[in-house]
């Protein structure tokens, strides 16, 4: 199992959360609790000031970005989609760490030419209408999530969409028991995506017998040293 030996983090690390401030309070709280500086921004001009990118949860991606018509997508924000895709492009080209959560994993998949299942009717326990659902999942052996949490573990979900065709150079490292993709990594870049919400699994208020989200955040932040940030 992965051992978190990286705390305290370098005080100079800065993480960009690209989203709208009204939707990112939990992400800011999670990073701040780990002693890391973060800022929610929509300003692409200042991305070079940051060491890593966090793509947060939110509404659905405009289907045109993955070559489909609307077949159940809702709460779309095309301006935000564009800014998040452009910010991801900036960090990918620098080979700096990226963590995508919920909508964030979907942005990563679309950026690498994957597609989205626009409505998970076959998996009603993933719906967001009544808040987080807790369900079991499995990690691929020898994956980073396996090293953090073992083979099988519970996570939280609050979404009605999921990854369809997996994007180029992305590998699936976690699935739910009903075969929804819950985790991906890039084959060569420090890019991670999870469909669940580790930022809400930091304390005793976390739902059910879920994993500790701090371990995933810790791993993500440790990539800054690996990437030479």
Order of alpha helices (4+ residues) and beta strands (2+ residues): beta-alpha-beta-beta-alpha-beta-alpha-beta-beta-alpha-beta-beta-beta-beta-beta-alpha
